[in-house]
Amino acid sequence: MYALETNHEKLAKFSASQQKEVRERFREFLKLRGLRETRERIVILDAIYQTDDHIDADTLHLRLRQQNHEISRATVYNTLNLLLECQLVTRHQFGSLQAQYEPSFLFGQHDHLVCLDCKEVMEFCDPRIQSIQEMVADVYSFKIKRHTLNLYGHCTRADCINRSTKDVTA
């Protein structure tokens, strides 16, 4: 049996040098596009890289407001789009949930399990998926840049909210 590696510890654990490198990449990106490096943009970048899970734009905006940052919702959305373009964040659309974001600097491929009841998103990495991806690319003479695998179902945790008792055994 293969052990699945989870990625929960990875998100909020960046060294000072890695944080500096992320900031420098964003600064260069802004400079190349003739955009200003604003305090608000850097605060949003730092907030994304300090979160320990996926986060949607509205939750990010609320957290920043709670930390006394006067940043508009539009600035949050616009900066997230810049970070996507710069490839420092990844956007996920898990079913009908609002789009969620996570840092993508130094992260390899990983996939997601999404509980249809409590909406928890669990990350996992299984090397067999990478092997399959490489084989498919070889067979079809295709150079894969990234993939997305989201598996939807029902978690079996006792504290899973919104699950009816009939779903426990299904």
N, C-alpha and C positions, 0 to 999 in steps of 0.2 A: 504494500500500500504506500502511496506517495503522501508525504506530509505537505500540507498547503501552508505557505508562508503568508502571514498577515502583515499589513502595512500600517497599522494604526500608530505605531511609535514613530514613523518616519516624518510625519507632517510638521510637527512643531520643533524638530530637532535639527537646526542648522547651526553650524559653527559660525563664528564671527567672520572668518574669511569667506565662507560660502554666502553669508548675508551680504557681504561687501561685493562679491562677484555678481550676485543677482542685481543689486542696485546699479553697479557699473554697466551691466548689460542693458538695463532699462534706460539709464542715462544716455548711452550711446544710441540706442534705438530712437529716443526722443530727438536727440541732436541730428541724426541722419534725416529725420522727417521734418526738421525745422520747427519742432514743438518745444515749448518751454518745460523745463523741469520745475514743477511746482511742489510746494510743501504737501499739498493735498494728494497729489499723485504718489509721492513717496510714502505718505502715511497709509494709503490704501494698499500699496505693494507690501509694506511691512505687515499690515494687518492680515493679509492673505497668507503670508509666510509664517505668521505666528499662530494661526488657527490649527487645531488638532483634528480637523475633520473637513468634510465638504461643507461649503457655505453658499447660500444664495445671496444675491445682491441686496435684497431688502434687509436680511439679517445682518449682513456686513455693515450696511448703512446705520442700522439701529445700534450696533456695537460701537461704531465710531462716535455716534452722537452721545452714547452713554459715557464715553471716555472724554467728553467735552471737545470733540473735534467738530467744528462748524463746516461740514462738508455736505454739499447737496446730493440728493439722490441721483441727479443727472451726472454729476461728477463721478460718482461711484460707477455707474453704468458705463460712462465714456472711458474711464480708466480701465475697467475690466476688459473692454474691447481692445484697448491698446495693449494690455498685458497678454491677451489672446494672440494678437497679431505678432507680438514679440516672442511668443511661445514660452512665456514664463508662467502662464496658468493654462489649465485645461478646463473646458466647459463640458458638463455632462447633463443630459436630459434623461432622467430616470422616470420613464412612464409619463404620467400627467403632472408630476411634481415640477415646481419652478426650477429653472436651470440652476445647477450648482457648480461651484468652481473649486479647484484645488491647485496648489502649486505643482509645477511640472519640471522644475529645475532639478537635474540629477536623478529623476525618477525613471526607472525602466517601465516596461509594460506591466500593467496590473489590470485586474478585472474586478467585477462587482457582483455581489449578491444583494438583491433588493427585496426586502420583506414587503409584501402587499398589504400587510396589516398595520404594522407600526412604522413603516416607511424607512426603517433603518437601512443604511447602505454599508455593507461590509466589503472590504477589499481583500483580495487574495491574489496570489501569484503561484502559478503551477508551471514548472518548466516544460511539461508535456505540451502545453498550449504553444509555447515558443517553437518547439520542435515541429508541431503540426503546421504552424505558420510558415516556417522555413521550407518544409516539404511542399506545401501548396504553391509557394512563390517559385520554387524550382520547377515544379511540374508545368506551371502556366507561364514561365519566363516573365515573372512579375517582381518588381522591387517594392516591397511593402514598407511604408514609412511608419504606420501606426495601425492599431486595430482597437476595436471596442467590443467587449463582451460583457453584457449585462444579463444576469440570470435572475428571473423574477419568481418568487414563490413565497412560502410561509415559513418563518423561522419557528423553531420549536421551544424557544425560551419560555419559561413559565410566566415571566413578567411582560410578555409581548402584549401591548395594548391594542385594542380594536379587533382582536381576534375572537371570533365566536367559538364556543366549545366544540362545535362540529368540525372546525378546521384543525383541531389539535391532532386528530388521528388521520386526517386526509393527507 
